[in-house]
Amino acid sequence: MANTDIGRTATRLRWAVWIFWACVLLAYAVGRLGLTFGVVRVQAHSAAGDAPSFMMIADISILLLSVALYQLTKMLGAIADGDLFSARVVRAFRAFAFWLLLVALVWIVAPVVAVLLAGPDDASRLEFRLQMRDVLTVGIALILFLVARLLERARMVDEELREIV
């Protein structure tokens, strides 16, 4: 079944995720190191600020995003191997949704935590910005949990149909 259209699509998507993931990590590493290429200087910035505690939260976000993308590649690999509704696919998909939700929650609470870590001398005010991107990411992650539940139900129906035949 690995040669089906779904298997080929899953393989292509898996490669696309690997390439995207590598580009994100490379861009972040280059920016974090502040490398210069001729007249172009690449820098990484946290949405919360540029203090070390803020950049630590950006590092945590990249780490959590990496775990989420790894779980996505595990799911796509299982689908490419022919498992459409297996427990392995559902488990990896649910893990992807969970880690993506953690990324979104870090984005929401990060500014507050970073200010608390910086201390009263480093920050004169506490600013909490809730961006639409954050709310949308939380919403999408929660919907992915519903899709995982639907995949689990499809697996049960598939098993019932195999027992009948």
N, C-alpha and C positions, 0 to 999 in steps of 0.2 A: 504494500500500500504506500510505500515511501515514494513511489513514482507517480502518484496521483497529482492532480492539479493543486489540491490543498497542500500536499507535501512539498511540492515545488515552491508554492507561494510562501509557505512557512520557512523554507530554507532561504529564500531570497530575503524575506523580512528579517530573519535571524542575522544574515550578513549585513543588512542595512543597520540593524541595531548595533552590531559590533563596530561597524565603521563610525556611526554616530557617536557611540560611547567613547571610542578612541579619540575622535576629534574633540569632544567635550573635555576629556581628561588632558589632552595635549594643550588645548587652548587655556584651560585653567592653570596647568602647571607653568606654561610660558608666562601667563599673566601674573601668577603668584610670585615667580622669580623676578619679574620686572625686566625681562630681557629686551634688548634693543636690537633692531634689525635696520641698520642704516639710520634713516631719520624717523623710523617708526619705533615707538616704545610701547610695549604691551604691558598693561597693568590689570590686576584683578581687584575688584572692589566689592564689598558687601553692600547690599541694599540698606543695611542698618548703619554703616559707617566704615571707617578705615582703621579704627583702633584694633590692636591685637585681639581683643576679646571678640570684636565683631568679625574679624577674619577667621577666627576659630569656628564660628558658627557657619561661615561660608564653607570651611573645610568639612565640617560635619554634614552639611547639606550635600556636598559632592560625594562624600562617602555613602550616605544613605541612598542617593540617586544611583550610585554604582551598584549597590546591593539590589535595588529595584530592577535595574536593567539586566543584571545577571539572572534574576529570577525570570524575567521575560524571555531571555535567551534559552533558559532551561525549558520553559513551556514551548517555545517555538521549535526547539530541538526534538522534544517529545512528539509534537505534531508532525514534524518532518519524518520521524521514524514510524509514523502510522498510528500513533495513539491519538484518537480524536477526542474521546470522552473519558480517558482513563483517570484514575485517581492521581497519577503523577502530573497530568496536565492541570487538573483542578487545583492540586496543592501548589504548583508553581504559579498558577494564575492568581490564586488567593494571596500568596506570598508577595507577588508583584504589587497587588493592590494595597497590601498592608504597608510595604516599604514606601510606596508612593504617597500614601496617606501620612506617614511619618515625615516625609520631606515637606509636605504641605503644612503640617502642624509646626514643624521647626521654623518655616518661613513666617508663620503667624506669631509665634511666641519669641522668636529670636531677638527682636529689638529689645523687648522687656528684659530678657535674661542677660543680654549683653550689657545693658545699662547697669543691672544689678551687679554683674561681675566687674565692671569698670570701677565702681565705687562712686561716692559722692563728690570726690575731688575732680574726677575726669568728666563728669556730665552735669550740666547745670539744669537740665530738664529731661523729662521722660516723654518720649513721643511714640505713640502707638498708631501706626498706619496700617489699615487693613485694605490691601489692594484687591481688585477684582480677580487678578491672576491667582491669588491665594485661595479665595473663596471658590473659584472655578476648579482649581486643582483638588480641593477637598471634596467638592461635589462629584467630580469625575472618579476619584478614588472610591467614594462610597457607592457609586453606580457600578464600578468594577466588582465590588463585593456581591452585588445582585447578579451580575453576569456569571460570577463564579458559582453562585448558588444554582443558576440556571444550567450551567455546565454539569454540575453535580447531579441535577435531576435528569438531564439528558443521558448521563452515564447509567443511571438506574434504569431508565427506559430501554437503553441499548442492551443492558444485561438481561432484562426481562424478555426482550425480543429474541435474544440468542438462546434462552432457555426454551422458548416455545418451538423454535426450529430445531 
